[in-house]
């Protein structure tokens, strides 16, 4: 059974003083239901995406969504987690309930509060999404892991510092138009390319401008079956939704190929009956600029080792053949782990509904979402289209 996004909500991302995990959840849950014009009593199921891993003292969060309305009491509610792809895992769980005819309407919420945690603890928490037995001692936390990947990529394909700076600059420029973005400033290529006191080296060849920021935030979407969606004001249908899981240890695979990402894209495009050339835009997982670069290759936009071409030739610019991260991506928008995948789906829905404001891609008709957990371990691709 086809499912649609029929409503959405999104907080600003960043350091949200005075907010809690609970307040963020309640806010987006109520706003998304209002946006969909669906009453809380009509929700059949709730799915919460919340990575946590030590960011919050409240580790049992599924029922926090019920705080949004007494009419949510006694609804099925489940928390899901799949590292940095937690938000998309929540969305896909909702889709499965609708496909199984066990729900007509599913409320999906993604949330994280990270800025209350020290930098050292943030690093330790995120490393729990690595293969701890072999990778937990890599200097620099997850930045160190992707710094290692960047260094290996440079060894194999040459210095890509120009391309990484171009990706960072593109995403920051796009982020200016995103009212939810943590960083709404066009900082330019020269700043991103130059190592400086304000842009120090973080790990391997990666500088601060190559890394997504630590963030608080929440997003929510309301999913409905096709019959229900067609009675509502808007419906963004899933043409495809694919999940591919790869080996956790980097030692068991070529980490420069993001093979799970590639398989997920190929399956989703085949299921949707479309090609990359048919997409109007894509929101992809740029936790680090090197990740976006390799994703160009994994999704089939360019050949192996040629990721720099996509950015140098303007293919992925907002006005290019396939705009990548018109929202500014994780790099400018921020990356509150559990919220990220839900945010990507909400922003894609805005694009397809024509309500993305200054982020809007002209004549957006078909959108792709790629959300990744770990080093291309959990891979989720959605293909979305406006139905009404």
PyMOL commands that set and color helices and strands:
alter all, ss='L'
color gray80, all
select helices_A, chain A and resi 21-36+40-42+62-68+70-72+83-99+119-127+132-135+141-157+161-175+188-193+208-210+226-229+250-252+259-272+276-278+289-298+307-312+329-333+337-353+357-359
alter helices_A, ss='H'
color red, helices_A
select strands_A, chain A and resi 3-10+45-49+76-80+105-113+201-203+206-207+216-225+236-245+281-283+323-324+366-373+378-386
alter strands_A, ss='S'
color yellow, strands_A
deselect
rebuild
show_as cartoon
